[in-house]
Each structure stands twice: as structure tokens, then as C-alpha cells.
Amino acid sequence: MRESSKPNVLFLCTGNACRSQMAEGFARRLLGDRINAFSAGVEPHGMNPRAMQVMTEAGFPIDDQYSKHVDELAGVAFDYVISVCGRADAACPALPGRAIRIHRGFDDPPALAKTANSEAEALAHYRTVRDQIRAYVSEQLLDDLEQVSG
């Protein structure tokens, strides 16, 4: 099912808790006039509270989103599937239709935060990755879509 003539873009991550949620949040608000953004995971873990916090800090709250398995979006004809972590790229299920796959990996904030000595240090890892994802979505994503479309 297609919402409009805009391409459907799925951001895929293992847990659909952090990176893919950030990407969806930025894409919906920054590129919503150009693409339909979705996110899902291959092993959903629920929304990551720190990811939600740093997105709200940046003015892009994602509390209206939820963690979901890619199978929940089976009725959506995706034009592009962008994996934002290596594990999801390797485990990406075969999706029906003509979806073009793109991999743009980002560090895993929860893994980085495990070595943090304080909550402030942990949040700094999330903010760094958040800012990298925002830069990708706002500065590179449309170019990537155009380039792979030929």
C-alpha cells in the first residue's frame, strides 16, 4: 500500500530502538514532503529512553513512534531499505517488491554507553550518533536515493 507518489523509505536496524528510530524521526520532519519514512527492526527491543531523550533535546521528539518488527510493515511497498547497523544489513529479510537496499552504518549508542563512567558521558554517545544521523538524513540521504535509482 502506497501513501502517495513519494517513495517509501524503510530505516532498518536490529532492535528498532535507537538508530532507525532517530533516522525515521529526522526523515519524517526534515524530508516529509519528499519521502514517506518508516523504521523497523529484525529483533525489536522497544524504544530506547536515552534515544528518545536526545531526540527531544534536538527538537525532534520520537515519542509518537514505536518499536516494531519489519513484518508489521508487510503491506507497505518499500522503494528503499536503508540499514543503519551492520547486523540488520546482514539479517535483512527479503522484502517483496523492488526495494533497493542501501547500507549506512552508524555506531551503536547503547554499546558505546556501556563503557561510560556517568550518565552525562552515556548521553554524549547518543548525541554524537544522533547528530551523525541528522547530518546523513539532511545532507546525504536524497543524494543516495537518487544515485542508486540511476
N, C-alpha and C positions, 0 to 999 in steps of 0.2 A: 504494500500500500504506500503510495507516494502522497506526501502532504502538499506538494506544489511542484513547480518546474525546477526548483532549486535542487542541487544534488544532496543526497542523503549521505552524511559522513559519520561513521562509527569510530569512536576512540575506544580502543580495546586494551585492557590491562588484565593482569591475573585476577586481582581481587575487586576491581571496580570500586575501590575505597578512597583512592587518593589521586594519582596522576591522571587517570582517564576522567575522573570527575572534575578535576581542575580544567582539563582541556575542554570538556563539554561546557563548563560554566563560562569560560572565556569565549569560546566559539559562539555560543548562543547570544551573548551580549555584544561581542565585537563584530561578528560576521553573520548575525541572524538574518540580515537582508540578502545574503549571498548563498548561505548553506543551511541545511537542516542538520543540527548537531545532536548526536546521541552518544551514550557511553554504556559499556557493559564489560563484564569480566568472564573469564573461563572458570573461576572459582570464587564467586562473590564473597566478600568478607564483611559487608556492612560499611557504612560511611565512617571515615576516619575523622575523629573530632578535631585533631590538630589541622588537618587539611581544611575542614570547614572554618576553623578559626582564622587561618591565614588568608583564606579567600574573602571572608567577611572584612578583614582588615584592609584588604586591597580594594574594597568596594564591589566585589563580585560574589555575593553570598550564593552558596550552593545548597542551602537548606531545603530547597524545593525539589532537589534531585534525590534519587535513592539508588542503592547498590543493587544491581540486577545481573542475572546470568544472560549471556548472549542469546540463549534460546528464547528468552522472553520477547525478543525483538524479531522473531522468525517471520513475522508478517511484513517487515519493512524491507524494501528493495534498496540495499545499500549500493551506492556508486563507488564509495571509497571506504576502506577499513584501514585505520591508522593505528598500528600497535605502538604503545608508548613504553613498553617494557619488553625485554628480550624473552622472558618466559612466555608471555602471551603471544609474541610473534611465532615462537616455535610451536605453541599449542593451538594456534588459531584454527578454529574449526572451518570446515568447508562451508562456505555460505552460498546459498542459492543466488543465481543471477550473475551479473557481470562485475561484481565488486572488484576494484583494483586495490591491491594491498600495498601499503607503504609502511615502512618501519622508521620511527623516530624515537629512539630510546632516551629515557631520562633516568637519572639516579632515583633510587627508591628512598623517599624521605623516612619511612619508618625504620628501614635498615640503617640509614645514616644516624638516626636519632638514638639508636641503641647504645652508641658509644658516647653520647652526650653526657656531660657532667652536671647539667642543670636543665630545667625546663626552657629557659631562655636559649640555651645552646641548641636544644632539640628543635625549638621553633625556628631557629635561624636556618636549619637544614630545610625545613618545609618552605620557608620564604624564598630561599635560593632556587629550589626546584620550581616553585610557583612562578617566580619571575622568569625562569628559563622557558617554561611552558607558555606564559603570556607572550613572551617575545616570539616564540615559534608561531603561535596562533596569529598574532597580529602582523608579523613581518614576513613569514615564510610559507605558511600553510597554503594560501591561494596559489602561490607560485608552484609549490609541489603538486597540487591538484592539476594545474594547467600543464605542467611538464609531463606527468605520467599519462595524461589524456591524449597527448600527441597533438 
